């Protein structure tokens, strides 16, 4: 997320010449039919984690003799490439990094993912419990673990500390306080707004999620049925819409994160709520007018508390068609162990999923203290999804965004939510 020059800590890798001996030293025992593995192939998205992986992969090869071949793509090209290879049951891919919320259900249904439950639970020293609860939740379906989370992302509040201090306003701890502060600082006649957020129909759904959770609702119930017309969801949607309608910039209903974040970066809004992965936008002197005044706060409490998304934009899984599955796990286990994960955080500034890495003061030294404090104290409050949980997630977002647009435009949200819920339930039923 943020640039940093740091000394790389030495890696504790067993000095071995063959994979079987080296991996046994790491605590693993590859299956005999893996044979003597000399290489593994990983397909991943272009990301900070993938960049950090390249250095670790080189170290792994030096110490074990196992070459790690890395293919990196943009997200859309990644998904297309994976679907082609996995549909063909190709065994030339051993490990792949993927977006759990977009493709995990489809990949699981097609039998493309290896069940990694026994792997992650079998090594106490590797410590699966060290991964944040929401991150562990995100990579599971029906109690089956389909990957190890390697990047995380949370909903946070960005705010202008200079303006709040001058107005004698404390950083909001509740949604009601957020609304009051946005109202107090709103000055549309001078081109300044109380708040900026996503307002476009599809992009807003992920950000709406934290509001719905904090009001005690969700997109679906425990059985997967649509709940967009629940009282909690309706109240949250109305609140979200009112913030933008009353204190947001004109044209908010057409804004995604690019447009909304630009308003805050240009110094034209008091608050901006979105993913913490965008922090670099506001800390880049070449693109931001708020470098010296931007501050960070935890997502405010609603009636049900502060329940915000804490998602996994990238996880690593093992192909069901790989002939080197045990060897693939040993590499995943090594690259995601506590030491290497902490190194990823410190040197490659990857927003990792291990709690111990975030608790390391040296590893987090280059991150804004406000963000570190938020991430360290997520506890059980993070929610592992920021969108509906079904295969046709794009279509679901299109439906669910409708009532939010109605709210921004000042219409009948309850009626719009009822209509949307029926359409959403039809979509859910089509996958049963």
Residue pairs with C-beta under 8 A, 6 or more apart in sequence:
1 48
1 276
1 277
1 279
1 280
1 349
1 351
1 367
2 279
2 280
2 283
2 349
2 366
2 367
2 368
3 349
3 366
4 346
4 347
4 349
4 366
6 346
6 347
6 365
6 366
8 55
8 343
8 347
9 339
9 342
9 343
9 346
11 56
11 59
11 63
11 339
11 340
11 343
12 339
13 22
13 59
13 60
13 63
13 64
13 334
14 21
14 22
14 25
14 26
14 63
14 64
15 63
16 22
16 25
16 63
16 64
16 65
17 64
17 65
18 36
18 64
18 65
19 30
19 36
19 37
19 38
19 64
19 65
19 66
19 327
19 330
20 30
20 36
22 63
22 64
22 65
22 66
23 29
23 30
23 64
23 327
23 330
26 330
26 333
26 334
27 123
27 125
27 126
27 333
28 123
28 326
28 329
28 330
28 333
29 326
30 37
30 326
30 327
30 330
31 325
31 326
33 323
34 323
34 324
34 325
34 326
34 327
37 66
37 324
37 327
38 65
38 66
38 67
39 66
39 67
39 68
39 69
40 66
40 67
40 68
40 69
40 94
40 95
40 324
40 327
40 328
40 331
41 69
41 71
41 92
41 93
41 94
41 95
42 53
42 57
42 68
42 69
42 70
42 71
42 93
42 94
42 95
42 96
42 97
42 316
43 71
43 72
43 73
43 78
43 81
43 82
43 85
43 93
43 95
43 96
43 97
44 50
44 53
44 70
44 71
44 72
44 73
44 78
44 96
44 97
44 314
44 316
45 72
45 73
45 74
45 75
45 78
45 97
45 98
45 99
45 314
46 72
46 73
46 74
47 97
47 151
47 313
47 314
48 151
48 348
48 349
48 350
48 351
49 97
49 150
49 151
49 314
49 344
49 348
49 350
50 70
50 72
50 97
51 348
52 343
52 344
52 347
52 348
52 350
53 70
53 335
54 70
55 347
55 348
56 335
56 340
56 343
56 344
57 68
57 70
57 335
58 68
60 66
60 68
60 331
60 334
60 335
61 67
61 68
66 327
66 331
68 331
71 81
73 81
75 99
78 97
78 98
79 98
79 99
79 102
79 103
82 93
82 96
82 98
82 103
82 107
85 92
85 93
86 93
86 107
86 110
86 112
86 319
86 320
86 321
87 110
89 321
90 321
91 319
91 321
91 322
91 323
93 319
93 321
93 322
94 318
94 319
94 322
94 324
94 325
94 327
94 328
95 316
95 317
95 318
95 319
95 322
95 328
95 331
95 332
96 316
96 317
96 319
97 150
97 314
97 315
97 316
97 317
98 104
98 107
98 147
98 314
98 315
98 317
99 313
99 314
99 315
100 138
100 139
100 146
100 147
100 149
100 312
100 315
101 138
101 311
101 312
101 385
101 386
101 387
101 389
101 393
102 393
104 113
104 139
104 141
104 146
104 147
105 141
105 389
105 390
105 391
106 391
107 113
107 146
107 317
108 141
108 144
108 146
109 391
111 320
112 319
112 320
112 321
113 146
113 147
113 317
113 318
113 319
113 320
114 146
114 317
114 318
114 319
114 320
114 322
114 325
115 144
115 145
115 146
116 145
116 146
116 147
116 148
116 317
116 318
116 329
117 143
117 144
117 145
119 145
119 329
119 333
120 126
120 128
120 145
120 148
121 128
121 145
123 333
126 333
126 336
126 337
127 338
128 136
130 338
130 354
130 355
130 356
131 148
131 149
131 353
131 354
131 355
132 149
132 152
132 310
132 353
132 354
132 355
132 378
132 382
133 379
133 380
133 382
133 384
134 152
134 309
134 310
134 311
134 378
134 382
134 383
134 384
135 149
135 152
135 310
135 312
135 353
135 384
136 145
136 149
136 384
137 384
138 149
138 311
138 312
138 315
138 384
138 385
139 145
139 146
139 147
139 148
139 149
139 312
139 315
140 146
146 315
146 317
147 315
147 316
147 317
148 315
148 316
148 317
148 332
148 336
149 312
149 314
149 315
149 353
150 312
150 314
150 315
150 316
150 336
150 344
150 350
150 352
150 353
151 312
151 313
151 314
151 350
151 351
151 352
151 353
152 310
152 311
152 312
152 313
152 351
152 352
152 353
153 275
153 276
153 277
153 309
153 310
153 311
153 312
153 313
153 351
154 275
154 276
154 299
154 308
154 309
154 310
154 311
154 374
154 375
154 378
154 382
155 207
155 209
155 210
155 273
155 274
155 275
155 276
155 299
155 308
155 309
155 386
156 273
156 274
156 275
156 276
156 296
156 297
156 298
156 299
156 308
156 371
156 374
157 171
157 172
157 178
157 271
157 272
157 273
157 296
157 297
157 298
157 299
157 300
158 264
158 271
158 272
158 273
158 274
158 278
158 279
158 282
158 294
158 295
158 296
159 171
159 270
159 271
159 272
159 294
159 295
159 296
159 297
160 267
160 269
160 270
160 271
160 290
160 293
160 294
160 295
161 293
161 294
161 295
162 293
163 185
163 270
163 293
164 170
164 171
164 181
164 185
164 270
167 184
167 185
169 181
169 184
169 185
170 177
171 295
171 297
172 178
172 180
172 181
172 297
172 300
173 297
173 298
173 300
173 301
174 300
174 301
174 302
175 211
175 214
175 239
175 300
175 301
175 302
177 300
178 195
178 243
178 271
178 300
179 239
179 242
179 243
179 247
181 194
181 270
181 271
182 194
182 195
182 243
182 246
182 247
182 270
182 271
183 194
183 246
183 247
184 194
185 192
185 194
185 270
185 271
186 192
186 193
186 194
186 195
186 246
186 247
186 270
187 193
188 250
191 268
192 268
192 269
192 270
193 247
193 248
193 249
193 263
193 268
193 269
193 270
194 243
194 246
194 247
194 248
194 269
194 270
194 271
195 243
195 244
195 247
195 248
195 269
195 270
195 271
195 272
195 273
196 248
196 249
196 252
196 255
196 260
196 261
196 263
196 264
196 268
196 269
196 271
196 272
197 204
197 207
197 240
197 243
197 244
197 248
197 252
197 255
197 260
197 272
197 273
197 274
198 204
198 206
198 207
198 255
198 256
198 257
198 260
198 274
199 244
199 248
199 252
199 253
199 254
199 255
199 260
199 404
199 405
199 408
200 253
200 254
200 255
200 256
200 401
201 253
201 398
201 401
201 402
201 404
201 405
202 394
202 397
202 398
202 401
203 255
203 256
203 257
204 240
204 401
204 404
205 387
205 388
205 397
205 400
205 401
205 404
206 309
206 386
206 387
206 397
207 273
207 274
207 386
208 236
208 237
208 240
208 400
208 404
209 219
209 309
209 383
209 385
209 386
209 387
210 299
210 307
210 308
210 309
210 383
210 386
211 236
211 237
211 239
211 240
211 302
212 218
212 219
212 232
212 233
212 236
212 237
213 304
213 307
213 308
213 309
213 383
214 236
214 299
214 300
214 301
214 302
214 303
214 304
214 305
214 306
214 307
214 308
215 232
215 233
215 235
215 236
215 239
215 302
215 303
215 304
216 232
216 302
216 303
216 304
217 227
217 230
217 232
217 233
217 236
218 227
218 233
219 226
219 227
219 228
219 233
219 387
219 388
219 389
219 396
219 400
219 424
220 226
220 227
220 388
220 389
220 390
220 428
221 227
224 389
224 390
224 428
225 425
225 428
226 421
226 422
226 424
226 425
226 428
227 233
227 421
228 400
228 403
228 417
228 420
228 421
228 424
229 414
229 417
229 418
229 420
229 421
232 303
232 304
233 417
234 403
234 413
234 414
234 417
236 302
237 403
237 404
237 407
237 413
237 417
238 407
238 413
240 404
240 407
241 404
241 406
241 407
241 408
241 409
241 410
241 413
242 407
244 252
244 253
244 408
245 252
245 407
245 408
245 409
245 410
248 408
249 255
249 263
249 268
249 269
252 260
252 408
253 405
253 408
253 409
257 274
257 275
257 278
260 272
260 274
261 272
261 274
261 278
261 281
261 282
263 269
263 272
264 271
264 272
264 282
264 290
265 281
265 282
265 287
265 288
265 289
265 290
266 289
267 289
267 290
273 299
276 296
276 351
276 371
276 374
276 375
277 313
277 351
279 296
279 368
279 371
281 287
281 288
282 288
282 290
282 291
282 294
283 291
283 294
283 368
284 291
285 291
288 294
295 370
296 368
296 370
296 371
296 374
297 370
297 374
298 306
298 308
298 374
298 377
299 306
299 307
299 308
300 306
305 381
306 381
307 381
307 383
308 381
308 382
308 383
309 382
309 383
309 384
309 385
309 386
310 378
310 381
310 382
310 383
310 384
311 384
311 385
311 386
312 353
312 384
316 332
316 336
318 325
318 328
318 329
318 332
319 325
319 328
322 328
334 340
336 354
338 354
338 356
338 357
341 352
341 353
341 354
341 356
341 357
342 352
342 354
342 356
342 357
342 360
342 363
343 363
344 350
344 352
344 357
345 351
345 352
345 357
345 358
345 360
345 363
345 364
346 360
346 362
346 363
346 364
346 365
346 366
349 366
349 367
351 375
352 358
355 376
357 363
358 364
358 372
358 375
358 376
359 376
364 372
387 393
387 396
387 397
388 396
388 397
388 400
388 424
390 396
390 427
390 428
390 431
391 431
392 427
392 430
392 431
395 427
396 424
396 427
399 420
399 423
399 424
399 427
400 420
400 424
402 416
402 419
402 420
403 413
403 416
403 417
403 420
406 412
406 413
406 416
407 413
407 416
